[in-house]
Amino acid sequence: MSHIPQTPSFIVHRYKVSECPTILIMVQISEVESYRENSEFLSGFSAQEIRLVQDTPKGVHSLAARYAAKRAAEILIGQPWQTFEVMREPDHPPQLHHRDEEASSLATQYSLSLTHDEPYAAAYLAPLSDL
């Protein structure tokens, strides 16, 4: 039996917009920093996500925000955080996708916002149909 390390902790805030719940997740950036070399944790991110955060000056901040988004999706959608991918095209907002799928309806179903500033990274996820 292999030991799976506990993932970084997160803070959940639930809100209601219309009749639908929205989720705000906050993660301490320093916790994600400590997992930056953990292959089991990093396997929850796609190669494209890893490349995106490696190419930014505050890569671990971006990784923490993506982790927060994936945990928000896990709570709101009900699938494990590792099944999601958070991608961002230049000059476009981040989008939530199912990992390893070329086209995803999640980007058209959910609004995603990411932010990070020491010591926290945060993600806000809300269904578009209820905004």
PEGI-V849193 format. One record per backbone hydrogen bond with DSSP energy under -1.0 kcal/mol. NH is the residue of the N-H (numbers start at 1). CO is the residue of the C=O. If there is no record, write none. Layout:
{{NH,CO} {NH,CO}}
//
This chain:
{{11,26} {13,24} {15,22} {17,20} {20,17} {22,15} {23,125} {24,13} {25,123} {26,11} {27,121} {29,119} {32,28} {33,29} {34,30} {35,32} {36,33} {38,35} {42,38} {43,39} {44,41} {45,42} {50,46} {51,47} {52,48} {53,49} {54,50} {55,51} {59,56} {62,58} {63,59} {64,60} {65,61} {66,62} {67,63} {68,64} {69,65} {70,66} {71,67} {72,68} {73,69} {74,70} {75,71} {76,72} {77,73} {78,74} {83,80} {84,81} {85,97} {87,95} {92,89} {95,87} {97,85} {99,83} {101,98} {110,106} {111,126} {113,124} {115,122} {117,120} {120,117} {121,27} {122,115} {123,25} {124,113} {125,23} {126,111} {128,109} {131,128}}
//
